[in-house]
Each structure stands twice: as structure tokens, then as C-alpha cells.
Amino acid sequence: MMRHQLQRQPKKTAGFSWGRFVAPDGSVIYRLFRRDQRGALHYFMRVYTAEELNADPRIRVRIAHEIHRARHALRDQVDDVDLALMGVTQ
């Protein structure tokens, strides 16, 4: 039987990782992590309340789209930092 690990820690190396966990009040928290070349941690966090989760029948589709966009925004943000560290951008 496979069990999904809900609370993941950020990777130690430069890479993308994420975590999802359920709070005691029923809300779901998504955390996205990525490290730049210095090893500094950049993250995005989004909380979906229990009311939001129960109100929208297509919430899973909406969450998937929002997390996908957030992942790309986080990637672009960290890439800008990395390019500045390399002296490529002005």
C-alpha cells in the first residue's frame, strides 16, 4: 500500500519541492519551495479554507490550475535571482 507523505521538507539542493497538509480546522495548505544558487529558500504558500473547499464542486481543477501557475511564477522568480547572481541581467 502506498501512503502519500503530506508534510514534505524543502530539498537541500537547488530543485523544486512542495508540500500539502490539512490543518485541524479542515483547511488545506499548499507550500511550494525552490532554492536559488546561493541555497536561499524561496516559497509560495496558499491556504484553502474548508468553506472554499466545500463551496465549489470543481475545486480540485481550480487548485490544480492555481498551483501550476504559482509553480511557474516561483520558477521565474528564482531564475531571475539566479541570472542576477551570474551577472547576466542588468
N, C-alpha and C positions, 0 to 999 in steps of 0.2 A: 504494500500500500504506500502510495506517495503522499507525503504531507508537505504542504507549501509553508515555507518559512515566511512568517508575516513581518517580523521586525528584522530587517537587514541593516547591517552596518555599512558605511561607505567603504569603497575599495581603498586599499593603501596606495595603489598605483594610479596613474592617470587613466581613468576609464569612467564609464557611466554605471551607476547603480541606482537602485530605487528600493523603496520600502512602503508597505501599506499595513496599517494596523487599525483595529477597531477600538475606539475609546469606550470607557464604561457607559457613557450616555447613548451609545449606538451610532455616533458619528464615525465616519471613515476618514483617515488621514493618509494622504499620499505624499511621500517625500522623494524628490529626485536629487541625486548627488553627482557631481563631476569635479575632478581635480584639474588644476592647471599645471603648467610645467614646474612651478615652484613647489607644488604639493598643496597649495592652498585649496580649501574646500569651498565650492560654490553649490548652493542648493536652492530648490524651489519647493514650497510646501503648499498644499491645497487641502482644505478641510471641507468635507461634505457632511452637512448635518443630517440627523435622522429624518427631519421634516423634508429636506430636499430629496433624500433617497426614496422616501415613500410617496412623494407627490408626483413624480414623473415616471411613467411606465417605461420610457426609453432612456432611463438614467445611465445604464451601462454604456450605451452608444455615446451619449454626451460626455461621460467621464473619459472614455477612450479617446475621443477627439481632443478634449481639453488637455489631457496628459500628453498626447502626441505633440500638440502644438507647444506645450511647455517644455518638453524634452528638446525640441529643435531650438527654441528660444534660449534655453540653458546652454546648449551646444554652441550656438552663435556667440553668446556672451563670453564663454570660456575661450573660444577660438580668438575673439578679439583681444583678450588679455594675453594669450599666448603669442599672437602676432606682435603685440606691443613689446613683449619681453624680448622677442627676437630682433626687434628694431626694424621690422618690415613695414609697419604703418607709421604715419607721421604723427 
